[in-house]
Amino acid sequence: MGEPLVIKALGLGVELGGRRVIDGISLIASGGTTAAIVGPNGAGKTTLLRTIAGLAARHDGELTIAGIDPAKISTAGAMATRVYCAQRPTCAWNYPLHDLARISGQSEAFIDWLVKLSLEEALHRRIWELSGGEQKAVHLAFALSQLAEPFGCAVLLDEPTDSLDFHRQAAVRSAVKALAQAGAACIIATHDMELARACDRVLVLAEGRLIAEGTPTETLTPAVIREVWGVDLGVTPSAR
Amino acid sequence: MKSRAFAFILITLILAAVIASALATGPKGFGWGDSNSLLLLRAPRVLAALAAGLALGIGGGAQQGIFRNPLADPGLTGVFGGALFGIAILLGLAPDIAWQKSWLIPAAAFGGALAVSILLVTIGGRGSSARLLLTGLGLNAFTAAGTLVITARSGESRELLTNGAYGDWLGMATIELTWLPSLLCLLAALLLLLLARPLDLLSFGEDAARGFGCDVPSLQRRAILLTALAAAAATCLVGQVAFIGLLAPHLARALVGPRHALVLPFSGLLGALLLLGADTLGRGLWPQAPLSAAAVTAVLGAPIFIWIARSRHG
């Protein structure tokens, strides 16, 4: 069985408040692969990920996930083809985590993910009592629990390791790898260079445009980093 | 789990006791009276208070859920004001037609409540909670002033509308007047219960909820339509009782936690208990000059509310 083409985007563009936030972005992603979207703040990473998730109000260009335009199917139907975890976790009510397990509708999967992210002891605590990083991990667990079958699905994570400790960052990296091995196409927007380097491919975004695309060693070169972020490789903390 | 079952049994028992004492409380003090006056006079009033309280409680819980805001309440956001304004417009413009069909007054209340709800969402719904509440306060002030103007200008409906503004309509409950609004209260309450899980998903924010497969625009439309219906039907029965929609969900969350599958039904039960209890207390304490349910609710509810706010249950 070959790897299915999961995400196909041609010339994606999004305008917000008269500004082109992303412009002319094309990308394809097959099941079993991981791709990182990197770029400076405001480069359009979140907008690109939201657009692929079918959450942008409108966009130019063509987009299909598992052969379907995500804007043209019901949101419930979209769940079967992709999961999306937003960058900033918020929760309006102070749910105990075991309530979230019920709300997820996938209690076992949710608790499984909590265990993988070292949160099993928090199950009887309430979400507002957790630290920012722990709350982020709970949101990840909730989003990932919604994925019944990774094969042929898109996993779209916006800065999944943001504010997590080293241990949980490593857990997220191996979770992403495991999802890809199970046949999902993972796309991750991130500032975490270690996570980006662990992906099969890297897309470098600046001012809404794709600057470079390829393997981590091809794209995260000193020259590209200097051009896009304006820093010398010698001073970036994650440089090797 | 056990504490939830215990809370449910406790509330149900208290509710049963309150229903019994409400049926037993008459203008001559406490007593069962003859069965005729019991059925004809007290039962419709008790049923109306229960139905309105149920709708107010669940409607308040749903509005807090849809706006992700513990301060959202059909009283504060002007939806009740809209319902009464709708009734006032009908009574002011066409006092002769208003009573000819039993659905005309509920329809006018629903029109007013829905208009305010739609304005609330389009102007204040997408911004901060401050913007939502400021919009609500503005709409509330406008509808209250509109009702006041119509009340002052309409001779024959003046007393009726004044009583409505003070939440004092339960006293005129008869089967003919209350059967339709009571049924609408029940209908809105039951349909709102179906929104429990999407409201839980929405608590993560609109984007996240859509990411989790929740059809947010459709949820918002349904919730706004149904809370407007609940507020309108309850207004037809009681007039304006602002506090129950705020208090009942907070009490419910303190008792059973924030999950909407529990918050909504418990808010409904507590709303019914609070409104009927307040009405009965108002009648029982001063049988000659009964206090309106709204007045008693606020007198008793405000300290409870402040106590809950202090203990900050999510």
Contacts between the chains, C-beta under 8 A, distances in Angstrom:
chain1	res1	chain2	res2	distance
A	50	B	207	7.0
A	53	B	211	6.1
A	55	B	207	5.9
A	55	B	210	5.6
A	55	B	211	6.8
A	74	B	215	6.6
A	75	B	210	5.7
A	75	B	213	5.2
A	75	B	214	6.4
A	75	B	215	4.7
A	75	B	216	7.7
A	76	B	213	4.9
A	76	B	215	6.9
A	78	B	213	6.5
A	79	B	212	7.2
A	79	B	213	3.5
A	83	B	211	7.1
A	84	B	208	7.9
A	84	B	211	3.6
A	85	B	208	7.7
A	85	B	211	6.9
A	86	B	204	7.7
A	86	B	205	6.8
A	86	B	207	5.1
A	86	B	208	4.7
A	86	B	211	6.4
A	89	B	204	7.5
A	89	B	208	8.0
A	90	B	204	6.6
A	90	B	205	5.0
A	90	B	208	7.8
A	91	B	203	5.6
A	91	B	204	5.9
A	92	B	65	8.0
A	92	B	68	3.6
A	92	B	69	7.5
A	92	B	202	7.8
A	92	B	203	4.0
A	92	B	204	7.9
A	92	B	205	8.0
A	93	B	203	5.1
A	93	B	253	7.4
A	93	B	258	3.6
A	93	B	314	5.3
A	94	B	258	6.0
A	94	B	313	7.5
A	94	B	314	2.3
A	95	B	200	7.9
A	95	B	203	7.5
A	95	B	257	7.3
A	95	B	258	5.5
A	95	B	259	6.7
A	95	B	314	7.6
A	96	B	257	6.2
A	99	B	257	6.0
A	99	B	258	7.1
A	99	B	259	4.7
A	102	B	259	6.8
A	102	B	261	7.8
A	103	B	197	6.6
A	103	B	200	4.4
A	103	B	201	6.9
A	103	B	259	6.7
A	105	B	197	7.6
A	126	B	314	6.7
A	128	B	314	6.1
A	139	B	204	7.1
A	139	B	208	7.3
A	142	B	204	7.6
A	142	B	212	7.5
A	143	B	208	7.8
A	143	B	211	6.7
A	143	B	212	7.1
A	146	B	212	5.8
A	146	B	213	6.9
